[in-house]
Amino acid sequence: MNILLAIFGIIGLCMIAGNVNAAENAQIDASAPDFTLNDLDGKTHKLSDYKGKYVVLEWINLDCPFVKKHYDSENMQKLQQKYAEKGIIWLAICSSAPGKEGNLPKDEVKKRLANYKANLKAYLIDESGKVGRMYSAKTTPHMYIISPEGVLIYAGAIDSIRSTDKSDVDKAENYVDKALNEALEGKPVSTKVTQPYGCSVKY
């Protein structure tokens, strides 16, 4: 009997641990998990500090050809600027581990972002991959939109054409632009989840 009780106790603890982990992971239409990361200058940014505003999370790897497609075409910067003017917080997150593609010296990142004329609130460093795994970030880019109430309202690709060809940008349906427009107009987001594409996140 004692053995059975011990087994059921272990099973119960595993189930509780599983539920805790599930609660910590990002889910659409649920509260976005809070996190704290440092930017390129060592300044701390906490997601909950931006509650009351829309927040876009952009997983980034500046050496990834899919990321380069959207920056070389200025597609990403135009989106960043358009929505910065509407008060939206745009955070890029790099989850590349030390020694992996995309984990660049801070000065090099600053140089490239300046050359691209990126319009980011911050470029955040997630070398441990903790935040990337929390959000199940799979690709660069992988895009997320969080409402002023702190709810995750979109997760997935930036657009509908899975390629590295800059000429495809204008032909694609931009899911992020569409979702933000709908949200700002007080409409429900019509496409909440799409399949992300790009380079794998280099955990």
C-alpha positions as CSV (number, residue, x, y, z in Angstrom):
1,M,0.0,0.0,0.0
2,N,2.8,2.4,1.0
3,I,4.5,1.7,-2.4
4,L,1.3,2.5,-4.3
5,L,0.9,5.7,-2.3
6,A,4.4,6.7,-3.1
7,I,3.9,6.0,-6.8
8,F,0.7,8.0,-7.0
9,G,2.5,10.8,-5.1
10,I,5.3,10.9,-7.6
11,I,2.8,10.9,-10.5
12,G,0.9,13.8,-8.8
13,L,4.0,15.8,-8.4
14,C,4.9,15.2,-12.1
15,M,1.5,16.4,-13.2
16,I,1.8,19.5,-11.0
17,A,5.2,20.3,-12.4
18,G,3.8,19.8,-15.9
19,N,1.0,22.3,-15.3
20,V,3.5,24.8,-13.8
21,N,5.6,24.5,-16.9
22,A,2.6,24.9,-19.2
23,A,1.6,28.0,-17.3
24,E,5.0,29.5,-17.8
25,N,4.9,29.0,-21.6
26,A,3.3,31.4,-24.0
27,Q,-0.2,30.5,-25.2
28,I,-2.3,32.4,-27.6
29,D,-5.2,34.3,-26.0
30,A,-3.5,33.9,-22.6
31,S,-1.3,36.2,-20.5
32,A,2.1,36.5,-22.1
33,P,4.8,35.2,-19.7
34,D,6.8,38.1,-18.2
35,F,10.5,38.2,-18.7
36,T,13.5,40.4,-18.0
37,L,16.4,40.9,-20.4
38,N,19.3,43.3,-20.9
39,D,19.8,45.4,-24.1
40,L,23.1,46.1,-25.8
41,D,23.9,48.8,-23.3
42,G,23.2,46.6,-20.3
43,K,19.9,48.3,-19.6
44,T,17.2,46.0,-18.1
45,H,13.8,45.7,-19.9
46,K,10.9,43.9,-18.3
47,L,7.9,43.0,-20.4
48,S,5.5,43.9,-17.7
49,D,6.9,47.5,-17.7
50,Y,5.2,48.0,-21.0
51,K,1.8,46.9,-19.9
52,G,-0.8,49.3,-21.3
53,K,0.8,49.3,-24.7
54,Y,1.0,46.9,-27.6
55,V,4.3,45.1,-27.7
56,V,5.8,43.3,-30.7
57,L,8.5,40.7,-30.1
58,E,10.8,39.9,-33.1
59,W,13.2,37.0,-32.8
60,I,16.3,38.0,-34.6
61,N,19.6,36.6,-36.0
62,L,21.3,39.2,-38.1
63,D,23.3,36.5,-40.0
64,C,20.2,34.7,-41.0
65,P,19.3,35.1,-44.8
66,F,15.5,35.3,-43.9
67,V,16.2,38.1,-41.5
68,K,18.4,39.8,-44.1
69,K,15.5,39.6,-46.6
70,H,13.3,41.7,-44.4
71,Y,16.0,44.2,-43.4
72,D,17.7,44.5,-46.8
73,S,14.2,45.2,-48.3
74,E,13.5,47.6,-45.4
75,N,10.3,45.8,-44.8
76,M,11.0,45.2,-41.1
77,Q,12.2,48.8,-40.5
78,K,9.1,50.3,-42.2
79,L,6.9,48.2,-40.0
80,Q,8.9,49.2,-36.9
81,Q,8.6,52.9,-37.8
82,K,4.9,52.7,-38.7
83,Y,3.9,51.3,-35.4
84,A,6.4,53.2,-33.3
85,E,4.6,56.3,-34.5
86,K,1.4,54.7,-33.1
87,G,3.0,54.1,-29.7
88,I,3.8,50.4,-30.1
89,I,6.8,48.9,-28.4
90,W,9.0,46.8,-30.7
91,L,11.6,44.5,-29.1
92,A,14.0,42.3,-31.0
93,I,15.3,39.3,-29.1
94,C,18.4,37.3,-29.9
95,S,18.4,33.8,-28.4
96,S,21.6,32.7,-30.2
97,A,23.9,30.9,-27.7
98,P,27.5,31.9,-27.3
99,G,29.5,30.6,-30.3
100,K,26.4,30.1,-32.4
101,E,25.3,32.0,-35.5
102,G,23.8,35.4,-34.7
103,N,25.6,35.8,-31.3
104,L,27.6,38.8,-32.4
105,P,29.8,41.3,-30.5
106,K,27.6,44.1,-29.2
107,D,29.5,46.8,-31.2
108,E,28.9,44.7,-34.4
109,V,25.2,44.5,-33.6
110,K,25.0,48.2,-33.0
111,K,26.8,48.9,-36.3
112,R,24.5,46.7,-38.3
113,L,21.3,48.0,-36.7
114,A,22.5,51.6,-37.4
115,N,23.3,50.7,-41.1
116,Y,19.8,49.2,-41.4
117,K,18.2,52.2,-39.7
118,A,16.3,49.8,-37.5
119,N,13.5,51.4,-35.4
120,L,13.6,49.2,-32.3
121,K,12.8,50.1,-28.7
122,A,15.5,47.7,-27.8
123,Y,17.6,44.7,-29.0
124,L,17.5,42.2,-26.1
125,I,20.1,39.5,-25.4
126,D,18.8,36.0,-24.4
127,E,22.0,33.9,-24.6
128,S,20.6,31.3,-22.3
129,G,17.6,30.8,-24.5
130,K,15.3,30.9,-21.5
131,V,12.9,33.5,-23.0
132,G,13.1,31.9,-26.5
133,R,12.0,28.6,-25.1
134,M,9.4,30.2,-22.9
135,Y,7.8,31.6,-26.1
136,S,8.6,28.5,-28.2
137,A,10.5,30.7,-30.6
138,K,11.5,28.4,-33.5
139,T,12.8,30.6,-36.3
140,T,14.3,34.0,-37.1
141,P,12.2,35.9,-37.6
142,H,9.4,34.6,-35.3
143,M,6.9,37.3,-34.5
144,Y,4.6,37.8,-31.5
145,I,2.1,40.6,-30.6
146,I,1.0,41.3,-27.0
147,S,-2.0,43.4,-26.2
148,P,-2.1,46.3,-23.7
149,E,-3.7,43.9,-21.3
150,G,-0.7,41.6,-21.6
151,V,-2.4,38.9,-23.7
152,L,-0.7,37.2,-26.6
153,I,-2.8,37.9,-29.6
154,Y,-0.6,36.8,-32.5
155,A,2.3,34.3,-32.9
156,G,3.9,33.1,-36.1
157,A,5.4,34.3,-39.4
158,I,5.9,37.9,-40.5
159,D,4.2,37.1,-43.8
160,S,2.9,34.5,-46.1
161,I,5.7,33.8,-48.5
162,R,8.4,31.5,-47.1
163,S,11.5,32.6,-49.0
164,T,14.7,34.6,-48.8
165,D,13.9,36.6,-52.0
166,K,13.4,40.3,-51.4
167,S,11.1,40.6,-54.4
168,D,8.5,38.4,-52.5
169,V,8.0,41.0,-49.8
170,D,5.6,43.1,-51.8
171,K,3.6,40.1,-53.0
172,A,3.1,38.6,-49.5
173,E,0.3,39.1,-47.0
174,N,2.0,40.7,-44.0
175,Y,0.4,38.9,-41.0
176,V,2.0,41.3,-38.4
177,D,0.8,44.4,-40.2
178,K,-2.7,42.9,-40.6
179,A,-3.0,41.8,-37.0
180,L,-1.8,45.2,-35.6
181,N,-4.2,47.1,-37.9
182,E,-7.1,45.0,-36.7
183,A,-6.2,45.3,-33.1
184,L,-5.7,49.0,-33.2
185,E,-9.1,49.4,-34.9
186,G,-10.7,47.5,-32.0
187,K,-11.4,44.4,-34.2
188,P,-10.5,40.8,-33.2
189,V,-7.3,39.5,-34.8
190,S,-8.6,37.3,-37.7
191,T,-5.4,35.2,-38.0
192,K,-3.9,34.6,-34.6
193,V,-1.4,31.8,-35.4
194,T,0.6,31.0,-38.5
195,Q,3.6,28.7,-39.2
196,P,6.8,30.7,-38.7
197,Y,9.6,30.4,-41.3
198,G,13.2,31.3,-41.3
199,C,16.5,30.0,-39.8
200,S,16.2,27.8,-36.7
201,V,16.9,29.7,-33.5
202,K,20.4,28.8,-32.5
203,Y,19.9,27.7,-28.9
